Amino acid sequence: MSTRLPTLAVVGATGAVGTVMLDILSSRENVWGEIRLVASPRSAGKRLTVRGEEVEVLPLAPEVFDGVDVAMFDVPDEVSKEWAPVAVEHGAVAVDNSGAFRMDPDVPLVVPEVNAEQARNRPRGIVSNPNCTTLSMIVAMGALHRSYGLTELFVASYQAASGSGQEGIDVLHDQISKVSSDRTLGSRAGDVRSAVGELGPFPAPLAMNVVPWAGSLKEDGHSSEEMKVRNESRKILGLPDLRVAATCVRVPVITTHALAVHATFGTEVDAGAAREALAGAPGVVVQDDPANAEFPTPADVVGTDPTWVGRIRRSVDDPTSLDLFLCGDNLRKGAALNTAQIAEVVAREFTGS
Amino acid sequence: MSTRLPTLAVVGATGAVGTVMLDILSSRENVWGEIRLVASPRSAGKRLTVRGEEVEVLPLAPEVFDGVDVAMFDVPDEVSKEWAPVAVEHGAVAVDNSGAFRMDPDVPLVVPEVNAEQARNRPRGIVSNPNCTTLSMIVAMGALHRSYGLTELFVASYQAASGSGQEGIDVLHDQISKVSSDRTLGSRAGDVRSAVGELGPFPAPLAMNVVPWAGSLKEDGHSSEEMKVRNESRKILGLPDLRVAATCVRVPVITTHALAVHATFGTEVDAGAAREALAGAPGVVVQDDPANAEFPTPADVVGTDPTWVGRIRRSVDDPTSLDLFLCGDNLRKGAALNTAQIAEVVAREFTGS
């Protein structure tokens, strides 16, 4: 086993997640030799800063993977589907943040705090990073599952605009600017819809509104986002029979997803013990003192790495259930950070550490 | 039984709910003789329009109830607690929209589409109007309960600023205005908190944020709003053993509460049949075609009377559960409209209709 530092390629370096990835690569302990930045030909040639150095963005092509040990993909599903196997053919391990391979039985779906060991069992040379909504809760739910044995999960999400990428961020800023000057808005049907202008990636106005839809239409009226929360939670936790119901809703927040969770376990739970289990879990911060206005909110959590948990209560009518409110930065732990953590797990195979 | 039109007093005529009440009294079929408007001495003397006529607001005092048949109260709990019994002593039936009497076993808690008959059984002369969050879903849940027999309810709310009254509306407009000019906001921890200025009635910034708190702290970390959803749903539906878990969250919407609901029944459910039961229920509109971006959102529902229901799905992992998304205008059906409907039920006793 060599001890040279592995070479990393970041594919999709100029997108919303890619931008956060460069920040994360610059602030975490460095485990990488060369870092190559890659994007669509349209963005190639830009110079971006990573680890304090300017690096020129290369256009996506097979030869950018020559000599690459780990290739991260922060790109749309169809780009990952085509190019992750190309990276693998060139000898790289692909760590993919798209939905292209997550439910492939030959591709592990990894959250290092929950199932790091699965990153080493990758028949296709690919490791998948979960969906951002699943990631906003799964580290905390993994800790509670280890304590009590999870049997059922109901999730209602409060998802940020940046889950729809840079376009989502831009459109929400535009809409907020358009509704801000008229103090009569929000009291008559349709007045916000008339005021916001372009809907962008959202199917309804997002400023001064909430929109019960994210993703595409799947069987029986469920959205793709809701099915991802169910299927990915089951796969990550290794609970193929877990009962999950999710309703995914977009809210006018720039970045950081929040979730209200009702979780049922195989045994009676205690809120104090649950709080301790969560406080002791890696990657989780408990903020839970409502008498002093202490609970996580997206505005305070954005830009931080952990999953924040508050409002931890035993359900009034069911001693085997907990009610919680969780927040996680959907671009950091929900995307770039978890991808970086997976890549670091893989990097240890090269450095032997 | 006389056939004269009964006299109505509207106490709290100048508040956020009172303003909507005057609009509702002006647009519904008129069942009232004199309408007297009453408010705190601070607001007395104002002239407000109801049924196309200017009416001077009277200061709250015992004599304003002389000759009043029905007195509506849209005022804080402590004002109702003191003054509703005064109205009753003067011979009026009090219809109270505060939390003061809702759980009193001698005060019926009425939603006319669900349990109108209970308005006539009022040992204390008082009928209570439910909390706005409960009202945003209970008409729809009552219809589904009649079809399938409700056994368990999980609710996550998306509650509008106007649930905290006119101050909530004003503060949210102020905050939106303050965050609208800086397009970098929302990506760094605390930057929204620094920008929004006054928090007003909310324990955290509401613009570009969601806040998992409404009301006051109750036992075991639950909020008063969450306990109201549980206790009032049980009382209205006549289901003292119903299992309810609620997480109540404020969102940056001016008016109209939304809820994600996971409801479990005593029998298997079918989404199509549930949709038909809801479509046939009075006070409910089904808007459920996500392929064509048809689902209720607060921006479209605000200012309308019904409970709007969409995203109607049978849970993937439980054939006895439905997942839904509901919206109701918290100042109309959630407050003023339901109060007016109760008052009309009582008015029929005077007119014999």
Interface residues (C-beta under 8 A of the other chain):
Chain A: F154 A156 Y158 I169 H173 I176 S177 V179 S180 S181 R183 L185 G186 S187 R188 A189 G190 D191 V192 R193 P203 A204 P205 A207 M208 N209 V210 V211 P212 W213 L217 D220 G221 H222 S223 M227 R230 L242 R243 V244 A245 A246 T247 V249 V251 P252 V253 I254 T255 A258 A260 H262 A271 D288 P290 A291 A293 F295 P296 T297 P298 A299 D300 V301 V302 G303 T304 G310 R311 I312 R313 R314 S315 V316 D317 D318 S321 D323 L324 F325
Chain B: F154 A156 Y158 I169 H173 I176 S177 V179 S180 S181 R183 L185 G186 S187 R188 A189 G190 D191 V192 R193 P203 A204 P205 A207 M208 N209 V210 V211 P212 W213 L217 D220 G221 H222 S223 M227 R230 L242 R243 V244 A245 A246 T247 V249 V251 P252 V253 I254 T255 A258 A260 H262 A271 D288 P290 A291 A293 F295 P296 T297 P298 A299 D300 V301 V302 G303 T304 G310 R311 I312 R313 R314 S315 V316 D317 D318 S321 D323 L324 F325
